[in-house]
Amino acid sequence: MLGSVALRRSVSLTASKRSASVLTILSASKFVIPQALLQQIRNKHNDALPSWRETKRQEFGVCQSRSTTRTLQISSCRTFVCPPSFASICHPPLQLRTAAQQQKSFSDSAVMTVGGIQLKLSPEVELALKEGRPVVALESTIISHGMPYPQNVETAREVEEIVRMHGAVPATICVLGGEIRVGVSDTELEQLGQLGLKVKKTSTRDLPLLLSSGGDGATTVSATMWVANLAGIGVFVTGGIGGVHRGASESGDISADLTELSRTPVTVICAGVKSILDIRRTLEYLETVGVSVISYGTKAFPAFFSPDSGYQAQAELHTPQQIAQLVKSRNDLQLPGGTVVGVPIPAQAAAEGAGVEVAIQSALKEAEEQQIEGQAVTPFLLQRIKEITGGTSLQSNIALVKNNAAVGAKIAVELATLQRQAPPTPSYSRGA
């Protein structure tokens, strides 16, 4: 996209903030700027731009002196404070806001009302939904309960950036002060990360309690799916989904994620079923309730830390376009329930399967001995697995979430394209 901008937190570029405006350049955006300003950006922000390059302005059909202008392509979301003249000297011209207007924009979140329930949308998400651009929902439990601070906040920011870099808009979902948030500010991400386990781990059943009591909640897969569907967001990225717990025949412990998948039409991009669960019974449950289960680029259905669970999915698809077409077909059929897309963890980041399995068995035994039950089990197991494996599992967890974000954003982009191409009204044809 040429000249795509949005507003976020400020990083100082100029000495005078009084006359400065705040600008965020979105993923893979391209701007033609004067050579002197380009050099200033390079000097001040090179360490903040992990992937950027200069190209000749002539590539975009603008016939001006190549010696005085360059096209800067930034492939991650970054913010700069820049002089007001920046808008007029760039091609295409940009619309900027002052720092005061930037601060105000964070408090001007739009409110979407669905059946009496109010969803507070961030300005970025609101605009994307209005324009029919791809949006990817992200859960918040992984921030508060899935990782320690500050790695949780750092990972959440990086995941949002990856989604933007691949052409979609991230919408982290949570509950703050009894308000459902669809898209959060950087300050709110930091708040969730610092509060950690003090924030309630929120499943679908917990939403009414938090809304009525004004509480804070980090949404799990099930609650994130439900809210995303209310907001009209059809693609959701997470680490792994819940499922049938080991020993469920005695405990009856089955994740609410499966119930939500059976009734909510959202596509969940994940690294498969969490390896601490009973994968075979989970896949059987999903088949019974009619959920489409797809493996991305492999026959084997992944098992979170391992790319191969030992079981196969319903089908193997190899491109985001293929998955988007399947999701569209499912939507056209008006089938209840969602789609699970299992993305194997990157090979270079996968923990040794046998080593992680040993750690899982050890952690399960400890949980049983300490009588840890219910929602406390998964955080306990993940923490113990991290300790037993020396942190290898945490790094693998971060790597797979980032990989899922890239795949999910690509699928969202393809799905949005298909939806724009769909006819606005039903069409009929008579057979020969």
N, C-alpha and C positions, 0 to 999 in steps of 0.2 A: 504494500500500500504506500503510495507516495504522499508524504506530508500528513501522516496520521499523528495526532497529538492528544494528550490527556493530561490531567493535573495530579500531582502527587507531592511527596515531601521534597523539600528544597535542599540542593547542594550548591554551595556558593561558588559562583564562577567570576563574578565581578566584585569590585571593591565597594561600589555604591549600591546598597540594597534598597535605598529609597526610590531609586529610579528603575529598579529591576523588575522583571516579570518572571513568573515561574513556568517552566516548560518541561513536560515529560515527553520524550520521544519513544513511541511504542515500538514493538517488535518489528525488525526488518524494515523500518522506515527509512526513507532516503530524502536528503535535503541538499540543495545546492547552496553553499555558503562561501563567503569570501575567504581567501587563503589565510589572512591574518587571524580571523576568528577561529578557523580550523586549527591553527597552530596553538591558539589559546586553549581550546578544548583539549588538545593533545597534551599540553603541558600540565593542565589542572586535573584532568579526569582519566588519563590513560589507564591508571590502575583500576578504575571503576568500570571499564568497558572491556569485558572478557572477549568479545568478538566484534570487531568493527573493521572496516576497510574503506579506502578511498577509490572512487572510480571517476573516469572522465565525464564531464558534464555532457559531452557530445553524445554519449550513449543514450541519453534521454531526448535527443533531438533539439537541444537548446543551443543555438549558434552564438556563443559568446567566447571570450578569450579563455583558453584553457589555463593560461598562466596565472590568472587572478581568481579563479573559482575551482572548487572541488565538490564532488558529491560525497557526502558522508553517509554511510549505511551503518546503522547500529542495530545489532541483532539481540538486544536485551533492553528491558525497560529502564531508562535512566532519566533523572531529573536534573535540570540546570537552572540557575538563576542567570538571566541574560539581560542585556540592555534592551530598551523598548524598540530601538531601531532594528533589532533582529528580525522582527516580523516582516518589515518591508524589504530587507536585503536578501531574504531567503526566497528560493523558488521551489514550490509555490508559496505565496504569502501565507503566514501563519497567524492564527488568532491566539493572543497571549492574555493572561490575567495577572494582575498584581499579586504580591504576596498576601495582601489582606483578603483579596477575592479568593485566593487559593484556600486560606484557612476557613473561610465561610463555606466553601464548597463541601467540606467534610461534614458540616452540620446540616446541610441541605439535602440529605438523602431522601429519595422519593419513597412514598408509601404505596404499596400495591395491596389492595383489599381483595381477598378471595374468600367468598362465603362467610364474611364477617371476621376473618382472620387477617391481620395486617402484617405484611412483610416489608421490612425496611431495606430498600435496595441502595447500594452504593451508586454514586453518579456514573461510574464506569459501567456497571452492570445494567443500570436503567437504560443508558443510551444504547448499549449493545442489543438489549431485548427489543427496544423500540425500532431499531434499524434492521432487525432480523439477522444480526451477526452471531457467529457461534459463541456460546458460553459453556464453560465447563464448571460444574459444581465440585467443591472440595470439602471434605469433612474437617471438623475441628478437634475431634477426639485425639487424632494423631499428634496435635499440637500440645494438648494439655495432659494426655495420658500415655501417649505412645513413645515419647522421647524426653530426655532430660533437657533442662534449660542450660545454655542458650541454643543448643543444637536444634531444638524443636522450632524455635522462631526462625533461625537461619534457614532451616530446611523448608519451612512454610513459605518464606519469601522467595527462595530459589525455585520452588515448585510453581508458584504464581508466575514468576518470570519465564519459566519454560513454557507454560501454557501460552503466554503472550507471544513468545518467540515463534511459536508454531501457528500463529494466526487466530487464536481464540482469546476470550476474556475469562479470567478466573473469577469464581464466585465462592469464596470461603463462607460456609454457613455455620452459624452458631446462634445462641440466645444470650443476649446481654440486657440485664435490667428488665427481664420479662418481654423483651422485643426480639422477634426473629430477624436476624440479620442475614441478608443475601449479598455477600461482598462486604469486606471489612477494611478499615484503614490500617496503616502501618502501626499506629498506636494501639489499636485494638488487638492486633496480632501479638504485639509485645505484652499486652495485658493478659491475654490467654496463656501465653507461654510462661510468664512469671507466676501466675496463680497455680498452674499445673493441676495437681490432683485436688486442689480446693474447688475447682470448677466441677459441677456435676456431670458425670458421664451420662449423656442424654439419649435414650432410645425413643422410639415413637411414642410409647405410652407415657413418657415423662414430659412431653411437650405441654399438655394441658396444665400440669402442676406448675411448671416454670412460668407459663404465661399468666396464670392466675395469681401467683405469689410474687412475681417480679424478680425471679431468680436468674442466675447465670448458668448456662449449659453448653457443653461441648458435644456436638452431635455425632452420633455413631453412624454407621452405614445406613441403618433403617431410617433414622430421623432425617438424615441428609437427603435420602431418596425422596421421602415424603415432602419435604420443603421444596426441593428442587422441582418436583412435579407441579406443586402449587404455583411456583414462579414461572413455569413454562420452560424449564431447563431439562433437556433430555439426555445429557451425557454427564457422568459423574466419575471422577477418578479417586481411587483410594489405594491403600497398600494391599490388603487382603480382606476377604469377606469372612463373616462368621459362618457357623454351620452347626452340624450335629456334633456335640461334644463326645469325647471318648467316655464310655460308660453311660451314655444317655439312656440305654435300656433300663438302667436302674434309677438314674437321677431325673430323667425326662428333660435334661438340659439341651434345648435347641435354640439357637440364636434367633432373635427377632428379625435379623437380616433376611432370613429365608422367607419369613412371612411377608415381609415387605416386597421382596423380589417376586413373590407369587401374585401380587395385586397392583404394583405400582410400575407404570411403563417408563422406566428409566434404564439406560444402558450403563452398566457398571464396569469400568475398566480396572482390573486388579491383577495381582500376581497369583491369582488362584485362591484356594481355600487355605486359611492359616494352617500351618503344619502341626499345630498343637491339637487339631481337631480330627474327627473321624471322617476322612475324605471320601471314602467309598459310600458311606451312608448319606453324606451331604449331597453328593452327585445324584444318588438315587432319589433323594427328597426333591431336588430341583427338577428332575425328570418327571416325577409324579405330579408336581404342581404346574407343569407346562412352561418352565423357564428355558429359554434358548441358552445353551452353554457352548461357547466357542473358544477354541484355542487359537492364539495368534501366531501364525508362522510355524507351528509344530503340531504333531499329532498328539503328543502327551499333554495332559492338562497339568499346569504347574502347581506346585505346592509351596508357595511363598518363597522360602529360602532355597528351594530346589526347583530347577526347571522341569523336573519330571516327577509327578506324584505316583506313577505306576498305573494311572488310569487315563483313559482317553475321554475327550469331550464329545459332544454331539457332532461337531464338525470342525474342520481345520480351514481357516481362512488366512490369506497372506497379505492383504492390503487394506488400508483404511477405507478405500472405496467399496470393497466387497462387504465389509462390515456395515458400512453406512447403508448400503442397498438392502442388506438383510434387516436392519432396524427399520428402515422405511417400509419394507414389505410387511413386517410385523405390525407396524402402526396402521398401515392401510387395512390390514385384516381386523383391526380394532381388538386384538387379543389382549386380555388382561395380563399384567405381569411384565417383567423386564427381561433384559438380556445380560448375561455375564460373559465378559471377554477376558479370558485368562492370558496374561502376557508373561512369558517366562523372564525371570530375573536375568540381567545381562551376564554372560558367561564369566567375564572377568571379575564380577562382584559376587558371584554365588559362593556362599559358605559351603564347606565340605558337607555334602548331604549326610554322610554317616556320622560326622562329628556333631552336627546340629541335632540329629535324631537321638544320639546319646544324651545330649544336654536336655532335650525335651523330656525324655523318660525320667531323668534325674529330677527335673523340676516338677514333673507331675507327681512323683513320689513325695517330694517335699510338701507340695500343696495339700496332698491327702493327709500327711502326718500332722500338718499345722491346721487342718480343718478349714482351709480357705475355700470358699464357695461363691457361686453366683458371679456378679459382675467383677468381683475382685480377682477372679482366677486369671483372666488373660493378662492384666498388667503385671501380676506377680510372676507368671510364667515367662513373659517377655523379659522382665528385669533379671530373673535368674538365668535365663538362657544367655543374656548379654554378659552376665558375670562369669558364667561357666566357660563361655567361648572367648572371653577376654575382649569383648567389644566387637568382635567380628560380625556378630548378628546385627548390631546397630548400624554399622556401615553398610551391610548388605540391605538392610531395611531402607535406608536413605536412598541407596542406588536404585532399588526397584521402584520406589515411589516416584523418583524423578523420571525413570524410564516410562512408567505408566502415564505420567503427565504428558510426555511428548506424544505417545500413541493416542491417548484420549483426545488431545487437542486436534490432532490430524483427523480423527474420526468425526469430531464435532464440526470441523470445517467442511468435510465432505458431506455430512448429513445436512448442514445448512444449505449447501449448494443444491442438493437434491430437492429440498423443501422449497427453495425458490423456483425451481424448475417445474414443480408440480402444478397441474391445472387448478385454477381457483374454484371451479365447480365440477361436480361429477360429470363424467362423459359417458355416453351410451353408444353402442354400435350393434347393428343387427348382423347376425351370422349369415354366411352365404347359403 
